[in-house]
Amino acid sequence: MSYGPHTADDRDRMLAALGIGSVEALFEDIPAPMRSAGLELPPPMAELDLARRMSELAGRNRVDLASFLGAGVYRHYIPAAVDEILSRGEFYTAYTPYQPEISQGTLQTIYEYQSLIAELTRLGVVSASHYDGATATAEAALMAIRATGRDRILASRAIHRHYLDATRTYLDRGSLHLEELPTTVDGTTDLDALERALGDRQHPVAGVLLGQPNLFGLLEPMGAAAELAHAAGALFVAVVEPVSLAVLAAPGEYGADIAAGEGQPLGIAPQYGGPYLGLLASTEALMRQVPGRLVGETRDLDGRRAFVMTLRAREQDIRREKAASNICTNQALCALAATVYLATIGPHGLRDVAAMGAARARELEGALAAAGAARVHGAAYLNEFAIRVPDAERVHARLLEQDVLAGLPLGRWYPDDDTLRDALLVCATEVTTSEEIARFAAALREVLR
């Protein structure tokens, strides 16, 4: 039975005070198909039997696959120092550092995180922090709406589908609107369509969102898009992959007002969907719109370096109705992982990670083309790209039988797009080996034959 501190009488009195007949009535705003119908758990087991059963279930996990899956979550080598430092008690159990006099260590780690992400993005303000890239992107859209007083967001169709879905969920209320921008035949955002959408003076745009690289791994014309957005009085939001910033222009360098993205590649292992790390940075002009905590450096009475909570724009613990966001879970442990990772490998190491991934991707492209699967798009890419194969879902399943995880069948996300229905999105990073690439190509050649 489930444990709860409230008795049946407590619940009855609460329901009577609210004027409703059941707890289920509290959740009527949630569509019925999406509500939990309860867990179908097996009967209780003895601890020894349960341990055996859990071992059996764990044994079903595949760790022998040659994986080419990316699509927002990426395999990278994580130095041993990252997990070693994360597991220390003072970090592992730390919560939101409201009292600076007893939280200097946690405050410093957040400050260092902010400093490193600010250096990567070339933006002066960094929020610490958010659930994942999807929620960070949604918060960036809300920042643009609050800052401009407008209600319309334009987002490229080539942004990660989960990010677009989360942003649409955030905006799906009142008069707020999210419109998707189409892509050209080369897979990048259609700037002509962007210019036309921005030209609607009756419905001015609050913000324009583009990914770099985009969902298809392609490099977008970020500078040109930023100029178009600013000419229309809109803010420009760059949805970035952080490792790529070691070799690509930083958002602040091409005029982005806000940068959002997924911090998982920075020292956080792929782990069944989370916990991950939402990156969010902005110009100083938007500081008051940032929906997270900002930690600053100061001096104590003795002149020693000290750290304080400079701004809590959410105010979720004080004036909740004026909060920029009610997301209040402390993500400092994931932020610390990114901090330790970046500090350990350094700027040259991060550049090597990005460059090695790009080199492996070129090797992968050549091998797959020789096996009969050419790229779908012609635009430049970094370490991820789409290949065309007939009946992509079937090919994906057949390759899995041969211990190759052949990326993501794009038809799952774009079932009505003829150019993507028969496409696989594949990825390579610095941990991808030439042997794995050869194995993928040989298996694909056999399946296609």
N, C-alpha and C positions, 0 to 999 in steps of 0.2 A: 504494500500500500504506500501511496505517496505521503511524504512527511510535510506538515505545515504547522506553524505555530498557532493558527486560528482554529477554534473549535467550530462545530456546526452552528452553535448558538451565535458565535461571533459573526459568522457569515450571514446568518439569517437577519441579524440586526443591521448589518451593513446593507443588505439588499432592501430591507424595509426603509432605511433612511434614503436610499437612492430611488425608491419607488419602482423597483423592477422585481420580477419573480424568480430569476435564476442568474447564476454566474455567466451562463452562455449568452445572455442578453447583452453583456458588456462587450461582446465581440461581434455584434451584428454588423458593424461597419466593414468587417473583413468578409469578402465573398466566400460563400459556403464551400466551394471546391478547394479553397486554399486553407481552410481551418483544419487544425489537427483533429483527427478522429480517435485519438488515443493510440497507445503503443501496443502492438501485438507481441507481448513478451512470453517466452516459454515459461514453464513452471520453475519454481526455485530449484537450485542445485547446490550440492555441497561444494565447499571452496575448492577442494582438490579437483572435482569433476569440472567446475567452472574454469579453473586454470587450464585444464586440458582442452576444453572447448574453445577458449579464447586463443590458445596456441594453434588449434586447427584453423580457426578463422584467419589468424595472422598469416598462416602458411599459404593462404590463397593469394596474398599479395605477390605481384610479379616484380622481381628486381633484376631479371635477366634480360630484359628487353633492350634492344638498340632503339633509344628514344629520340625522335625528331620532333617532339611536340613542344610548341612554344605558346603562341596565342595569348600572351599576357603573363605567363608564369615560365621562368627560365631556369635551367640547371646551370649552376656555376660552382666552381671549386670554392669552398668556404674554409679559410684557414682555421686551424684548431683553436687559435686564441679566441675566436669569436664565441664559441659555445663555452669555453672555459670561463671567460669573464661573465657571460650571461648567467651561468649557474651559481655564481657567488650569491650568498644569501642577501647581502645588502642591496643587490639589484633585483634579484629574482622575486622578492616579496615586497618591493617598494611600491607604494601607492602614490596618488597625486600629492605633490610636495607643497601643501598649503602652508606649512610652518618652516620658513627658510632656516631658522636657527638650528633645526635638527635634520634638514634635508639638503645640506650643501652638496653631498655627493650626487644625489639624483638630479638636483638643479644643474650641476655642472655638466653632467652627461647630456641633458637636454640642450643646454647652451652650446655644447660642442657639436651636437647633431645639427642644430640650427645653422651654425657657422659653416659646416661642411656642405650642407644642402644649398645654402646661400652662395657658396663658392661655385658649386656645380651649375646652378641655374642663373647666376649673375643677377639675382634679385635680392633686395635688401631685407625682406621680412619672410620668415619661415614659421609655419604653424607646427606645433608639436602636440599631437599629430592626429591621424585619422585611421579608420578601420582598414581601408584598402584603396586601390586606385579608383574604383567605381564611386565610392562615397566622396573621395577627395574631388573628383570631377564634378559631381553634383553640387558640392559645396562651392566650387569655383563658379559655377553657373549662378548660384544664389548670390554670391558676392557681386557679380556683375550686375545683377538685377537691383540689389540694394544700392550700389554705388551710382548707377545711372538713373534710377527711378523708372526704368523701362521694364517691359514684361515679356520681351521676345528674345529667345536664344536660337542662334543658328549653329548647328553642330554637323560636322562632316559625317557622312554615312560610313566613312572609312575609319571612324573611331571604334574601339572595342565594343562589341554589342552589349556586354554586361554594363559597361560604363554608360552607354546611351540609355539602356533600360532603367538603370538606377536614377539617372538624371531626370528621365521622363517621369518616374515615380515621384521624385521630389517636386517637380513642377506641375504635376497633374492636380492642380487645385486652383480655384479662383480664376483669375485672368492670365495666369502664366502660361507661356507656350514654348514648346521645343519643336523646331523644324529641322529636318535632315537635309543636308546639302548633297547633291548627287556627285558621283565621281566620273572622270573621263575614261576613255578606253584604256588608258595606261594605269588606271587604278588610283590616281591622285585626285584630290578635291577639285571640282570644276570651279575655277575662279570666276568665269563669266556668270555662272549661276549665283555665286556669292555676291558679285557686284549687283546683279539684278535684284536679289533679295534685300540687299542693303539699301537699294534705291527706293523702296517703299516708304515714303515719308509719312504716310498716314499711320504706319505701325513701326516706329523706330526700333532698332535692334539694341539690346543691352550688351550682348556678348557674342563673339564668334569663337567656336571651339574647333581646333584641328589637332590631329595626332602627329607626333614626330618621334620615330617612324610611325606610320599609321598601322592599322590592323593587318594589312597585307604585307607589312615589312618595308613599305616604300617610303622614300623621302619626299616630304611635302614642300611646296614653295612657301615657307613660313613667313619670310620677310614681305613678300608681295601680299599675302593674306592679311598680315598685320597692318600694312598701309591702307588697304581697302577698309578694314574695320575702323581704324582711327579716323579716316576721312569721313565716315558716317557717324562719328561720335560714339562708336561702340568700343568696348574693351576686347582685347584679344587674349584668348586662353590657349596655351600650349599644353597638350596632354603628352607628356614625355616618358620615355623609357630611360632610367637614370644612367645605366652603363654607357649608353650611346652618347651621353653628354661629354664623355672623355675625348670623342673624336668629332662630334658634330657641334655646330654653333649653339651656344647656350640661349635659352629663351630671352634673357635680358638683352642679348646682343642683337636680336632681330625685332625688338620692340614689344615683346609679350608683356602684358600687364600682370598676368597670373600664370603660374605653371602648376599643373597637377599631374599625378601619375602614381604608379605602383612601385613601392620601394622594395618589393620582394627580392629582386636580383641583387640587392646589396646585403648579402650575408644571411639571408633567410631561406631555408630549404623549402622546396615544393612539398607541401604537407596537407594534402586533401582539402585545399581551399582556404587554409588560413590557420592561425592568425597571420595577417600580412600587415603592410604598412602603407598608409595613404600619404603621399607627399603633396604638400600644398605650400607654394611660395608666391609672393607678390611684391609689387613695388611699395615703397614706404607710403605713398599717397593712399594706399588701400589698407593701411594697418588696422584701422578701426573696423574694417569689415571682415577681418580674419576670424574664423570661427574656432580658434584653438587657443592654447596658452602660448605666451611669449615669455621667455626667460631672458633676463638681462644681467650684465656684469656691473658691479659697483664696488665700493670700498666700505669696510666697516669702521667703527670708531677708532680703531688702532691703525687704520690705513692699509689693512690687508685685503687682498682680492676676495670678493664675495659675490654670491649669485642670489638673485631674487626673482620672484614672479612679477614681471613687469606689467603684463596685461593678461587679463582673462576676459576676452571679449564675449565669451559665451554667457558668463555670469549665471551659470546654471544653478549655482549654490546661493545666489543672492536675489537677483531680480529676474526670475525665469521668463517673465513675459517679454523682456527686452533682450533676451539671449539671441545671438546670431545663429546658434545651433544648440540643440539639446543633446548632442553626442558628447558624453562625458566620460566614457571609459578611458582609463589611462593606457596609452599605447607606448609608454616610455621604454618598455623592454624591447619591443621591435625596433624602436628608434635607436636604442643602444646597440642592437645588432648591426644596424647600418653604420653607426658611428665607429664601432670597433673594426668593422670590415674595411671602411674607407681609410681609417687611420693605419691599418695594418698593411694594406697593399699600396697605399699612396697614389698620387696622381699618375706616375709612370706605370704603376701596376694596373690601374684601372684602364689606362690607354692600351696596355698590352691585352687585357681581357677583351676589350672591344675589337681590337685589331685581329686578334687570334680568332674570335668568333666570325668576323667578316671573311677571313681567309678560309676557314672551314666551310663557310656557306658557299664561297666560290667553287671550292672543290666539290661540294655536294651538288651544286647546280650543274657542273660539267658531267658528273657521273650519272645523274638522273636524266639529263638530256640525251646522253649516249644510250641510256636504257629505254628511251622512247617517250620521256615525259618532259616536255619543254615548259618554260615559264609561261604563266598566263599574261603577265603584265610586262611592259617594256621599260618602265621607269626604274631609276636607280634604287637599290635596296642596301641594307646593312648586313643583317645576318638571318633574315627570314624572308620567304617568298612563297608564292603559290605556283603549283605545277598543275598542268592539265592531264587528267587521266580519264578514260571512259569508265562510267559506272563507279565513281569514286568511293562510294560506301562499300561496295562489294570488294574493290581492290584493297581498301583499308582493312576490311575484315580478313581477307586472305593473307595479307602481309602480317597481321597480328598472329595468325596461325604459324607463321614462320619466325616469330619472336622479333618482329620489327613493328614499332609503334610509329606509323607513317604520318605523324602530324595530326591535323584536324581536317575532316571533310567539311569544306566551307558550305556545302549544301545544307548542313544542319542550321546554319545561321542565315543563309540566303536561299531558301528553297525556291523562290520565284525568279531568281536571277539565272538566266541561261548561261552566262559567262562563268558563273561560280559554282553551279550545281555539280559539275564534274571537275572539281578542283580540290587539291589537298594543300593546306598551308603547312609548310615544313620549316624547321629551324635548326640551326647549328650554333653551338657556343664553343668556348675554349676546351670544354670537357669532351666534345665530340671527337672521336678518333677516325683516322683514315680507314681502319678495319671496319668500323661500324658503317661508314659511308659505302664502302665496297659491298658490305653485306646487304644494305638497303638496295643498292643498285642491282645487284644480282637477283635478289628476291623479286624486285619490281619487274625486271626483264622477264623472269619466268612467268609471273602472273599475267603480264600483258601479252605474252606469247600465247 
